[in-house]
Amino acid sequence: MKVAPWLALACLVVPMFASYFFDDMFSTLSHLFENPSLIELGWNAADYGLYTSGYSVLCVFGGLVICGMLLDKWGVRITGSIFVGMMAGGAALVAWAITSGLPPKTSLSVAYAGCMLFGLGSEIAGVAVTRSIAKWFKDGPMAFAMGLQLAIARLGTAFALVISPRLVAAKAPGEIYSLAETARPAFLGLGLMAAGMILWAVFVAMDARFDRKDPSGAVLSQDDSSDSEAFRFKDVLGLLKNKQFIMIALLCVFFYSSIISFKKFASAILIPRFGVPVEAASWMVSMLPFSTVIFAPLFGIMVDKIGKGTRWMVAGAILALIAHLFLAFAPAGVPFYGYLSMVFLGFGYSLVPAAMWPSVPKLVPSKVLGTAYSLIYWVQNLGLMLFKMFAGRILAAPSAKTAASGAVGVEIMFVVICIVALLLSVGLRRTSSRKPELRLDSPSGK
C-alpha cells in the first residue's frame, strides 16, 4: 500500500476540521439569541439567522463558479492556498466583530462580512480538497478516502457542538454573557485554522512533488498543469446540459439543507420540543457528526466494493425524512424521540454523501472536475443561505407564540425539503437503471 496518498489525506483533513468547527461553533448556543437581553452582543434569532446565511452569499453570487474555474485553470495548490487563507481571514474578522464592542447592528454587519469571506474560502478549500482526493486516489479506494475525509472533518462539527456549551457555560438567571465569553469558541476555531494552514503548506509541497514524478521516476501524465492546459470554458457549458449532474447537484442542496440548516438551530429546536437541558441537546445533536466518523468510511468502503450508489442515496433520503417527521410530530417532552431522530439523521448523513460525491467523477471529465464540484457547492449554498434565513425568521416571527411552536414550524419546512430530496434520489435510481453505461451503481474502486 502506498503511504503518500494517506499522508496527503492527513494534511488535507485538518483545514476542513477547523472549517467545520468554526462554522458550527454557535449551533448548540443558538437558544441564547432568542433572548438578546441576556447577551452583551445583542443579537436576536433573526440576526443570528442572517449571520449564518452570510456563509453562502459570495458563494451564491458567482464566487464559487468563478473560483471553481480558477481551480481548474490554476490548480489546487495556488487556488487552494488563496482560499485557505481567505477562510482564516474571514474567521478572524468574525472573532473581532464579536469582541469589538460595536453596536449590535454594526457588529452584525462586520461579522456578516467576515462570514461571507470565511464561507467562500471554506467552500473553495473544500472543492480543492475533494479534487485532490480524486486525483491522489484515482485508481484506489476513492469513496473510502472521501468518506474518511468527511468523517474527520465532521469531527470538527462534533467538537463544536460538544465544547461550545462548555466554553460558554450556562449562567444563573439574569446574568449576562460578556463579549469575551461569547467569542471563546471563535478564538479556539482560529487556533485550529492556524494548524490547518501549516499542514496545507505541507500538502502543497507533497502535491508539487507528486506532479513532477511518480515513485518509479516517470513523469506523470495527469497533473495540474496538463489539466489546466486542457481546460476550456465550453466544457463548463457541457456540465449544464448533463441531466444526471444537475440531479446530483439538486439532491446535494436539498439533502444537505435538511441537515446543515437544522444544525444551525439545533438547540432552538430540540430544547423546546423534547424538554431537554442545553447539555443534553448538545450531546443529542453531536450524534450526527459522531455517527459519520464511523459510518461514512464504512459506507465508502461499501460503495468502493459493491457499488449500488443510487440505492444508498434513496435509503439515506428516506432516513432523513423519517428523522424530521419525528422532530416535527413526535410527542413533545419525550427525549427518546429526539435521540431516535438523530440516529436516523446520522445514518442518512453518512449514506448519501458516501455515494453521491464519488459519483461526480463518473459523470464529468477530470479537466472540469473542480468546476463541477464548485457548481454543486454553489447550488448547495444557495439553498443553505435561503433556508437558514427562513428558519431564523420562523423562530423570530410573532406567529411563533412559543418556542415549541416555532420549532415545529421550522421542522415542517425541513420535512418538505426532505421530500424533494427523496424524489431526486429516486430519479437518480431510475436513471441508473435506464442508463447502466453511466456506471452510477458500479463500484467506485473499479
Secondary structure, 3 states (H helix, E strand, C coil): CCCHHHHHHHHHHHHHHHHHHHHCCCHHHHHHHHCHHHECCCCCHHHHHHHHHHHHHHHHHHHHHHHHHHHHHHCHHHHHHHHHHHHHHHHHHHHHHHHCCCCHHHHHHHHHHHHHHHHHHHHHHHHHHHHHHHHHCCCCCHHHHHHHHHHHHHHHHHHHHHHHHHHCCCCCCCCCECHHHHCHHHHHHHHHHHHHHHHHHHHHHHHHHHHHCCCCCCCCCCCHHHHHHHCCHHHHHHHHCCHHHHHHHHHHHHHHHHHHHHHHCHHHHHHHHHCCCHHHHHHHHHHHHHHHHHHHHHHHHHHHHHCCHHHHHHHHHHHHHHHHHHHHHCCCCCHHHHHHHHHHHHHHHHHHHHHHHHHHHHHCCHHHHHHHHHHHHHHHHHHHHHHHHHHHHHHHCCCCCCHHHHHHHHHHHHHHHHHHHHHHHHHHHHHHHHCHHHCCCCCCCC
